Amino acid sequence: SLRAAGEEALQELRERGQAALRASDAEVQQLVVCLEELDTRSRRQIDALRDANRVAMERNRELGDQVVQLHEQLGALKKANAASEAELADSKRREQALAQAN
């Protein structure tokens, strides 16, 4: 009868809908697993980058300290060089004075 055919069609639609819902749920579960894996990987990469950044910042501080020390050493060398040049000029003047005196 028509009613039985309608109920049968309705039942078939329900079964198809439930099958589609199960398939969709399985896809969603797969996506959740993939997202969790991506999240874990991303967190590991972020942690590794933080560690690398911390090491780089420490190295930068060390290099900055070395630059300051080298700058101070350069200043001391320039002063010593200027003193040596003044002493040399003074020595040359004395030498010329002695040469003129003789």
Secondary structure as UniProt FT lines:
FT   HELIX           2..101
//
